[in-house]
């Protein structure tokens, strides 16, 4: 059972992460949050018409509500009275609240748990089996997840060019005869489909984390769309496996730990990524600052070592450069250690190596 749970989580995370890349590059991350919540209203309304939780019509109702959500948000944005974030913040709480009210008033006796929708029941996802001609072939959620993953992969492969052009240059797409509106709503259909089919296993909170977290983490490494999709899938799989192992060992909700792992991974990459990590940027800037200061010291000594001993006297250099004594002593020790400088009776001179280094730096600057 444990392996089945992990496999369900993996296929769901892969399905969410690869399609989530396009939401991130289109700056529609909040739309994921909106759709993942408002599709509940589509499920609830469809259930009132077809009182069967196993009916495939629930999925169509959810997808339709996802499209309605997108349309309402975009309609508010087009009024130019509110921006997209504000419109999203108005629409999705309203529709989600209506769904909660309907569940409370009319179908509270049915097993449609709001907590399960939000947090999922991944621990129980492998219990419900899929039977084909009376033969048990495994957990139903696993095959649903695989179906969604295959659909998402095919969608990306078939419409990759259109998705890429529309995402980065919508006016160019129109010139090339590609309809941004059609591509946009096709993407929203896929997002809604992915979100609603993931409810029973991982919940809407983890759906949002899986769609956005791996994508924004992958974009710290590359800006190439193909590699972003690949890295996003790898990161999603890593987060899922690590989160699952931690959750099993400390006996807590698997979905919650996977979502937390996704956040922690992003923060670590944001800080320590050698390409664009914050700490590495700080380190590189400090290194560049020190290199520039060291070059200033070399230039000063080079310009005065043959004509003015006072300018290169170790006890006076800090006054000439208006630096602190500690700063001067640090760079002089560094220069001596690297054999660029030499101390002769408290006078600092450039060695042949130091002169060569000085000339190379000056030449590269000029």
N, C-alpha and C positions, 0 to 999 in steps of 0.2 A: 504493500500500500504506500509506503514511504516513497518508493521510486516513482510510482504513478503520480503522486502529488507533485514531486519535483518536475516530472515531465510536463504536467499540466501547466505548472508555473512557467516553465521554460518556453513552451510554444506560445503561451499568452504574451510573455514578455517580448519575444521576437516579433510577434504580429504587431504589437503596439509600438515597439521602438522604431521599426523601419518606416511605418506610416507617419509616426510623430515627427520625423525629420522635416517633412514638408510643412507641417504646422509651424515648426520653429523658424525655418527659413522664410516663411511667409508672414512671420510675426503675428501668429494666431494662437499662441500658447494658451491664452485664457479661453479661447473658443473650446478647447478640449475640456476644460473644467465645466463650461456651460453645458456642452452636449452630454458629457458623462452623467450629469445630474438631471437634465430636463428630459432625457429619453425615458426616465421613470414615468413621467406623465403619459407618454405614448403607450407604455406597457400597461399602465393602470386603466386608461380609457379603452384600450383594446380588450382588456380583460373584462370590463363591464359589458362589452358587446359579445365577447366569446369567452365565457367563464371557464377557461381551461389553461392552466399555466404551461402546458406542454404544446400549446398551439403555436405553429410557426408564424401565425398572424401577429403575435406579440412583437416579433422582430420587425415586421414591416411597419407596425404602429410606432415602434421606437425610432426607426429610421426616419419616418415621416415627421415625427416630433423633432428630431435632430435638424432636419431641413427647415422646419418652421422656426426653430430657435435661431438658426443662422439668418433666415429672412427677416425676422423681427429685429435682430441686432443691427443688420445692415440697413434696414429701413430707418432706424433711429439715427444711425450714423449719417445717412444721406440728408437728414434734416439740418445737419451742421450745427445743431444745438448741443450735442454731446459727442465725445470721442468714443472710440470703440471699447475701451476699458470700462467707461462709465455705462455704456449701453449694455455691455455684458453683465455688469454688476446689477443692473435693473432687471433684465429679462430672466436670467437663469434662477435667481432666488424666487421670483414670482412663480414661474412654472413648476419649479421643484416644490415650493410650498403648497401649491394647488394639489400636486400629486400626494403629498403627505396628508393633506386634509381629506382627500377622497379615500385614501387607504384607511384612515382613522374612522371615518363616518360610515363607509359602505362595505369595505371588504376586510375589516379587522379580524374576521374569523377565518380568513384564508391565510395560508402560509406564504405571506409576502412580507418578510421582515425588512424594515427600513435599515436596521443595523447591518443586515446581510448585504443589502444593496451597496451601502457605503464601504464596508470593510471586507465583504466577501466571506466565504466559508471554505477557504482553500483546504483546510484540514479534512473536510467532508466531501470534497469534490470528486474523489475517486470511488465513492460509495455507489452512486447511480451508474449502472452498467448499460452498455449498448448491445442489443441483441439483434443479430442478423440471421434470419431463418431459424430462430430459436437457439442460436449459438452465442454465448457470451464472448465478445471480442475485446472487452476492456472498458475502461471508464468513458462514459458519454462525453464528459467535459474535455477529455483529451482529443477525441476525434473532432469535436466542434472547434477546438483551438487549432488543430491541424488544418481544418477546412478554411478557417479565417486566415491563417498564415499563408496558405497556398493562394487564396484569393488576393491577399495584399501583395504578395510577391508578383503575381501575374499582372496585377493592376500597375505596379511600379515599372515592370519590364515593358508592358505594352504602351504605357503613356509617359515613359520617362522623359522623352524629349519635350513633350508638351508641358509636363509638370515643371521641368527645369526652366523653360522659357517663360512660362506664366509666373513662376515664383520670383524670378529675378528681373524680368523685363516684360511687363504686361503689354505696353504699347507695341513692342516688337512682335509679340504674339499675334496681335490684331493685324499687323502688316503682313505676317506670314500666313494669315488665314486661320489661325488657331483661336477658338472662342474661349477667352478667360472665364466666362460665366459657366460654360459647360464643364470645363476642367475643375473649376472651383466647387461646383455642386456634386460632381462625381467624387471628389476628394471628401466632401462632407458626408456623402452616403457611406463611403468606406469607413470613415472615422466613426460614424454613428453605429454602423454594423459591428465594428470591432468593439466599441464600448459596450453595447448591449449584450453581446455574446460573452463578454468577460464578467458581467455582473455576478452571476451565480458562483463563480469560482474565486475571483480576486477582488471584486468590489470596485466601485467607481473611484475611490481614493487612489488605489494602486494603479488603476488604468491611467489616471492623470500622471502619476509619477513615472510610469513606464513609457508613456508617449513623449514626455518632455525631458525627463532626467537624462537618459542615455544620449539623446540627440544633442542637448546643450553641452554634455560632457565630451562627446565626440568632436564637436566644433571647436574645442580647445586645442585639438591636435591638427585639424585640417579644415580647409574651406572648400575642398573638392567634394561635390555632391555625392558622387559614387562612393568615395572613401568614407564620407560622413555616414552614409547608410550602413556600410559594412562595419565601421567602428561602433556605431550605435548598437547594432545587433550583438557584437562581441561584448560590449560593456553591459548591455541588458542581461545577457546570459551570465556574465561574471557576477553581477549584482544579485541575480536570482539564486545562483548556487550558493554564494557566500551568505546571503540572507536566510536561505533555507537551513543551512548548516547551523548558523547561530541560533535561529528560532527553535530548532529541534533540541539543541543542547541546553538552552535556558528555559525551554517550555513556555514560549509566548506565541502570540499570533504571527503566523508566517507572513501574511500580507503586510502587516505593520513593519516587520523587521526588514522585508525586502524594500519597502518604500524608504525606510530609514537608511538602509545600506546605499540606496540610489543617491540620496542626499549627501551622505558622507563621502561617497566616491567622487561626486561632483566637486565638493569643497576641497578634497585632497588634490584633485587634478587642477582645480582653479588656483591653488596655492603653489603646488610643486611641479606642475607641468613644465619641462625644460624648454618648451617652445614659446609659451606665452603665460606661464604661471606667474602669479603676483610676486611671490618671494624671489623667483629667479629674475624677474624684471628689476626688483629692488637691488638684488645682488649685482646684476649687470650694470645698473646705473651707478652704484657705489664703486664698482670696479673701474668704469669709465671715468668717473670723477677722480679717483686716485691716479689713474694713468695720466690724465690731463695735468694734475697737480705735479706729478713726478716729471713730466715733460717740461713744465714751466721751470722747475728747479734746474733741470739739465740745460735749458736755454740760458738761464741766468748765469750759471757757472761757465758755460761755453763762451758767453759774451764778455766775461770779465776775468777769466783765469790767466790771461796773458798781459793784462794792463792795469788791474786794480785789485790788489790783495785784500783790501778791506771789504770789498764786495763779496769775497768768497771765504771770509773768515768764519769758521763754524759758529763763533759766538755772535756774529753780526748778520748772518744771512736772514734770520727771522725778521730783523728790522727792515732789511732791504725789500723783502717780499711781503712784509706786513702779515706774517704768519705767526702762529704760536710756536714756542720753543719745542713743545712736544711734537707738533706736526713736522717741523723741520728735522728733528732728531729721528723721527720715524722714517722719513723718506731718505735721509742720509744713510741710515743703517741699512735700509732696503737696497740702496744703490751700491753700497760697499759689498753687501752680501752677493749681489748679482754681478759684481765686478765691473760696474759702470762708473763707479766713483772710487777715489782713493784719498785718504786723509794724510796730508804731509804737514806736520807741525801745526795742526789745527786749521790748515787751509785745505779746502775741498777742491780737487781737480777731477776732470773727466779722464778716464783711461782711454786707450785706443778703442776698446770695445764700446765704451760710453759715447765716444765721438762718432763712431760708426752708427750706433743706434740713434743718436741725436740727428745725424744727417738723413738717415732713412725716414725718420718721423717727419722732419721738416719737409722733405721731398714729397712725402705722401700727402701732406696737408696742402702744399702749394701746387 
